């Protein structure tokens, strides 16, 4: 997004180059913007990058298209990893903000950046931007799942709320499971995504809501089936038409948008005036509608334009000359030694199958979390398995990529299997492949598992949700259950308590986590 005000402009998360080994492409395509808009983008007064994932932090584009002294608005993350990453690209000017605190960056233009620093988003964290100027407020929440919604709203009435509604993960599409089970899991995740987004809509209560931060589209023929076209696909990537319909049903103003759309806020009229917000698309309305009504045709034409690029990109996956096993042993075993709590919570072997490709044999590696070892797999039992093209594993290993979620797994170019339930600590390991990151991953695991001591810790008062009294924060990731908690009772079984931020479910009678039995139980009782 490009936020333009009388006091200056802020370029937010510019993403133009395909991300994650050429898997994700911007949708609709944004490689046909007008020269004037491209110029305004590249001459923006400030740059804001919400987090380091490649569909927000577009390193190839940033390297080539922005001046090195553009002031960068830095979220107040616990570590300086984002600043170091941007400085390595040659950027020199940084404005470090404080979480939730309004900062005047130019006369008449203030921002407040709210951070989410849970390990599940990677120790680098995620963030949301509040821009305040010209007697209006814009919230760019992108895909930040902030916990305290009251803070985002605390800066004043919001005119425009940019919000993620679609999935941005590999589950469940890459998992080995029955086709019907996978489709049901995808449908459930889409429903949870929409429910979470609507909670944000209700709490922020903006004049208009702009669906954003997804979904991407998948143009590689190997991944084309991940696109949701008619709704029958096993995928979690619905487009904005589905969410706009939900907003309309709820009596909300949904701001449809494609690359090049201008959404204008007229502050000469009142907040509730119907003309306060207007939308202008770069192409006729009928052509905008056709992007979605003939989505398959649109994607096939887009694919035809990009297939040469895809083929060339994939041809460059030649593995470097490295001893992959020795490299991972030297890298990962010291990290496992740093993280006894995390290792204990995985509590099983994880097998990484580096699958054979041109010029590379298959290599089966076991990460033995109980023993803290990395070695060749010799047939011993395992609870988790990842099958990944060895060329991709070699590439991220050579790069010493510290977050394989970002650098590899989001590509969806792998197959996964697990014996039992989801275990977030497996993925927390793959997101924390540096000493700095692993130190935080271990500290959060230890904090989360520490027994509650009322003599040394403050307890927030319990809240009432429906007919139940429940703790204020979700055991999974501390979401505010006053905003995100709801009771689901369809009469066919025990009532369930659902945290709609991530769709995690708990038994109302026992508090046990249904989504992941190893999760800390929810404190809950009947009112």
RATA-V42246 format. One record per residue. N is the residue number from 1. PSI is psi in whole degrees, 0 to 359 (* if undefined). Layout:
N;PSI + N;PSI
This chain:
1;147 + 2;112 + 3;116 + 4;128 + 5;170 + 6;336 + 7;351 + 8;173 + 9;150 + 10;121 + 11;124 + 12;123 + 13;56 + 14;121 + 15;115 + 16;324 + 17;139 + 18;143 + 19;163 + 20;65 + 21;42 + 22;19 + 23;313 + 24;128 + 25;146 + 26;139 + 27;130 + 28;167 + 29;144 + 30;26 + 31;15 + 32;32 + 33;158 + 34;156 + 35;321 + 36;315 + 37;318 + 38;320 + 39;317 + 40;323 + 41;313 + 42;344 + 43;19 + 44;153 + 45;329 + 46;155 + 47;133 + 48;125 + 49;119 + 50;322 + 51;180 + 52;5 + 53;145 + 54;343 + 55;6 + 56;317 + 57;87 + 58;86 + 59;315 + 60;319 + 61;316 + 62;322 + 63;329 + 64;341 + 65;355 + 66;148 + 67;149 + 68;340 + 69;18 + 70;130 + 71;128 + 72;127 + 73;111 + 74;126 + 75;153 + 76;58 + 77;158 + 78;335 + 79;168 + 80;22 + 81;318 + 82;316 + 83;318 + 84;320 + 85;317 + 86;324 + 87;326 + 88;338 + 89;358 + 90;359 + 91;144 + 92;340 + 93;122 + 94;137 + 95;103 + 96;123 + 97;168 + 98;134 + 99;121 + 100;352 + 101;130 + 102;134 + 103;127 + 104;114 + 105;346 + 106;154 + 107;117 + 108;3 + 109;115 + 110;152 + 111;155 + 112;127 + 113;123 + 114;130 + 115;153 + 116;114 + 117;25 + 118;148 + 119;336 + 120;333 + 121;9 + 122;144 + 123;340 + 124;336 + 125;183 + 126;168 + 127;164 + 128;146 + 129;133 + 130;120 + 131;130 + 132;114 + 133;156 + 134;38 + 135;33 + 136;163 + 137;131 + 138;130 + 139;118 + 140;89 + 141;342 + 142;237 + 143;29 + 144;122 + 145;67 + 146;146 + 147;323 + 148;96 + 149;332 + 150;326 + 151;319 + 152;326 + 153;345 + 154;346 + 155;351 + 156;176 + 157;134 + 158;127 + 159;311 + 160;128 + 161;109 + 162;127 + 163;135 + 164;142 + 165;343 + 166;165 + 167;160 + 168;52 + 169;173 + 170;346 + 171;141 + 172;10 + 173;324 + 174;353 + 175;144 + 176;111 + 177;164 + 178;141 + 179;318 + 180;321 + 181;320 + 182;317 + 183;319 + 184;320 + 185;320 + 186;314 + 187;320 + 188;322 + 189;320 + 190;317 + 191;319 + 192;322 + 193;314 + 194;318 + 195;317 + 196;313 + 197;320 + 198;331 + 199;317 + 200;317 + 201;314 + 202;319 + 203;322 + 204;324 + 205;49 + 206;160 + 207;322 + 208;149 + 209;127 + 210;112 + 211;132 + 212;185 + 213;42 + 214;170 + 215;164 + 216;180 + 217;162 + 218;111 + 219;340 + 220;128 + 221;331 + 222;338 + 223;1 + 224;330 + 225;350 + 226;346 + 227;137 + 228;114 + 229;305 + 230;3 + 231;353 + 232;350 + 233;152 + 234;87 + 235;163 + 236;25 + 237;64 + 238;153 + 239;181 + 240;339 + 241;323 + 242;319 + 243;324 + 244;323 + 245;321 + 246;318 + 247;318 + 248;318 + 249;330 + 250;5 + 251;25 + 252;150 + 253;108 + 254;127 + 255;96 + 256;147 + 257;145 + 258;168 + 259;127 + 260;350 + 261;139 + 262;126 + 263;114 + 264;141 + 265;118 + 266;104 + 267;5 + 268;350 + 269;166 + 270;165 + 271;323 + 272;5 + 273;135 + 274;338 + 275;6 + 276;325 + 277;130 + 278;153 + 279;129 + 280;120 + 281;156 + 282;350 + 283;163 + 284;151 + 285;321 + 286;324 + 287;327 + 288;312 + 289;324 + 290;333 + 291;322 + 292;325 + 293;330 + 294;56 + 295;320 + 296;313 + 297;319 + 298;314 + 299;324 + 300;323 + 301;319 + 302;315 + 303;317 + 304;325 + 305;335 + 306;355 + 307;326 + 308;318 + 309;317 + 310;313 + 311;319 + 312;319 + 313;315 + 314;329 + 315;341 + 316;12 + 317;21 + 318;133 + 319;144 + 320;161 + 321;95 + 322;152 + 323;96 + 324;314 + 325;310 + 326;323 + 327;314 + 328;324 + 329;311 + 330;329 + 331;312 + 332;329 + 333;319 + 334;328 + 335;321 + 336;322 + 337;329 + 338;344 + 339;62 + 340;325 + 341;313 + 342;315 + 343;320 + 344;329 + 345;335 + 346;307 + 347;24 + 348;173 + 349;142 + 350;125 + 351;127 + 352;109 + 353;106 + 354;100 + 355;150 + 356;143 + 357;183 + 358;119 + 359;13 + 360;131 + 361;160 + 362;141 + 363;118 + 364;117 + 365;136 + 366;133 + 367;107 + 368;93 + 369;319 + 370;322 + 371;349 + 372;38 + 373;153 + 374;124 + 375;175 + 376;142 + 377;127 + 378;35 + 379;359 + 380;155 + 381;153 + 382;159 + 383;345 + 384;146 + 385;140 + 386;124 + 387;113 + 388;137 + 389;125 + 390;328 + 391;324 + 392;319 + 393;316 + 394;321 + 395;310 + 396;332 + 397;317 + 398;325 + 399;349 + 400;45 + 401;125 + 402;350 + 403;94 + 404;342 + 405;313 + 406;313 + 407;340 + 408;305 + 409;325 + 410;347 + 411;341 + 412;16 + 413;56 + 414;168 + 415;137 + 416;153 + 417;145 + 418;149 + 419;322 + 420;229 + 421;168 + 422;138 + 423;105 + 424;338 + 425;334 + 426;311 + 427;328 + 428;326 + 429;310 + 430;343 + 431;358 + 432;48 + 433;45 + 434;162 + 435;320 + 436;314 + 437;318 + 438;328 + 439;317 + 440;322 + 441;317 + 442;319 + 443;320 + 444;322 + 445;316 + 446;319 + 447;317 + 448;327 + 449;353 + 450;138 + 451;146 + 452;129 + 453;104 + 454;342 + 455;339 + 456;350 + 457;144 + 458;139 + 459;125 + 460;146 + 461;145 + 462;160 + 463;167 + 464;129 + 465;113 + 466;232 + 467;18 + 468;147 + 469;129 + 470;154 + 471;154 + 472;325 + 473;140 + 474;134 + 475;336 + 476;302 + 477;30 + 478;21 + 479;148 + 480;109 + 481;345 + 482;329 + 483;322 + 484;355 + 485;141 + 486;155 + 487;131 + 488;119 + 489;97 + 490;3 + 491;352 + 492;354 + 493;190 + 494;147 + 495;146 + 496;144 + 497;126 + 498;128 + 499;108 + 500;356 + 501;316 + 502;3 + 503;16 + 504;143 + 505;144 + 506;146 + 507;123 + 508;332 + 509;321 + 510;341 + 511;356 + 512;142 + 513;125 + 514;325 + 515;317 + 516;104 + 517;340 + 518;354 + 519;151 + 520;134 + 521;157 + 522;136 + 523;112 + 524;146 + 525;160 + 526;143 + 527;*
